[in-house]
Amino acid sequence: MVGHAERLRVRTDYASAKGALDLSSLLQPAHEMRRGVATHSVEQQQHDVAGRLDARLLPQLQEALQGGTTADIEVAIGNTDRAFGTVLSYHVSRKHGLSGLAAGTVRLRLRGSAGQSLGAFLAPGLAIELEGDANDYVGKGLSGGQLVLFPPRDAQFDASSNVIVGNVCLFGATSGEMFVRGVAAERFAVRNSGALAVVEGVGDHGCEYMTGGRVVVLGAVGRNFAAGMSGGIAYVLAEDGEVGAARHGFAAKCNVESVELTVVADAGEVQWLRETIERHAELTGSLKAREVVARFDELLPRFVKVLPTDYKRVLKEEAAKAKAEAEAKAKDETKGDSGSDSERTVCADTHPKTSSIIDIEDALVDDAQLADRARKLDKLRGFVRYARRGDRYRAATKRAGDWSEISTRQTRASLQVQAARCIDCGVPFCQSDADGCPIGNVIPKWNELVFRDQWREAFDRLMATNNFPEFTGRVCPAPCEGACVAGISAQPVAIKSIEAAIIDHAWAMGWMAPVPPQRRTGHAVAVIGSGPAGLAAADQLNSAGHSVTVYEREDRIGGLLTYGIPNMKLDKRVVQRRVDKMEAEGVCFVTGVNVGVTLAAADLRNSHDAVLLATGATWPRDLRIDGRDLDGVHFAMDFLSVSTKALLRSTATPLSAAGKRVV
């Protein structure tokens, strides 16, 4: 019926009414006035999807979007390029689902003025950096990706007092990050439900109807800030005038019907705020952020914390409920457990979802609550009172449908309980290279730091002895747990789970940034083999200032890590993430080179000051028994290698176990 004006009839009792209008000329069908004019669809609309900027970049990004490698592309953008990044996010979600790609897999460096909806629904693993400005709806529906925006590097104006993004940015965002060096226009972060954002000023109606996430504003706000805000937290720097007057001035612009305005007092929250502003300065080059960091202690009283009252009440009720349940379980806890990775825990699982920022429940725990929680955990008898809990498997129905890692990390509160099981014994065999950890990790130290919720210090302690804890925390057989003194009479401490959680948290917090050596020695070293030994040696040698080149005969770096361990145990994106970091630090990787076959060893020695052999044993040990020659009998490494290559290349595997009985 759309457009069928001839179906309308004029009311007879209205035609003669006083003031009646005759609309017959407006409602007369066009085809009655001009013969042949189209009044319905007569030609297909041209969407020109193939001509979109996203589509033009797809061929260059295809392998990275499949999860096989990383990509870093620079491209110009114009204001007719709308919703850039959305098509790329579609391909990521179609292949990898909600989990997307590993952080930093695809980095798109744009220059120019972006059209509407830049980065709309941007998926995890995609990062967009824009040098210029953008129209409305930047980050609409942001779904795990990262957006960094700053004015041209040669701009002469003060970015912190100029609008560089339009209205309604981060509308309906669910996760991800957005850093804006400059001011955002009206309705910034409206209906944001989970994203982190840092901006240097916002227009009217900022954080309107926000339900989750965090927003840091390093400048002025417009009127009606936080109207209808029911979740999440905002931190606003009130600069004008004396501290008291500045805070009062902000309060006058804030809609306080549903929120309360307080200071930022909790030590953990203060640290998070400072680190977030430091990240903003690092990512955007913001002069304003650098000034705030330099004067942080002085400016801290000017930060106003905006927290919805009902949300705070619910969180406190949930925290009290969780504490009561944990105490009740602790009283009933038996000495041991029937399995090594018990599903039971004395700690309520209050944070089932993971995020790239700190859980809001954890953020609301102040120093006193942390001290109270640690005090009530029995560290002295923790190995007796609390049951061991390892990382849980994902639901079988979900993990059977993909090749993602099968385990999920525990919450911070749960890991505190597990760390409380560490006795800190006089002779910690877990760190002994004879019976426990072969690399000498000082395990009791970082267990103690996790127990005290000091994650940055735990990360520093872990990295002091371990080059690649994200590998060992996933696939190491954990002789440390076998040597654990607590395991003599009960289950050992969940050391491996704590180790993996520390390094995963460090990556999420941005602590694993590349650190190239400050000086070079002038010596060149060749490392043959890119497995765990080769990569660790390369990392150490490069840190010492030597120029290191790693030679690998396969098509990808990683050796056993890449082609000898299935993806469900060690996601290859985790391996590639580390390789990318080492490359950024100066290590050179060369693939497809079989030293001694395609490259003479003598040539290698002549071109380097030293050569290190770090090759693995790829020749299998056969088993000559009856039936060995039957069809369908394969070496494990042959099967793992071709299966992983097929997964990374998105091709069919020549050795498929589908539909077969496997021994």
Summary of the structure (lengths in Angstrom):
residues: 663
radius of gyration: 29.6
end to end distance: 65.3
largest distance: 106.2
contacts: 2111
relative contact order: 0.06
helix: 37%
strand: 16%
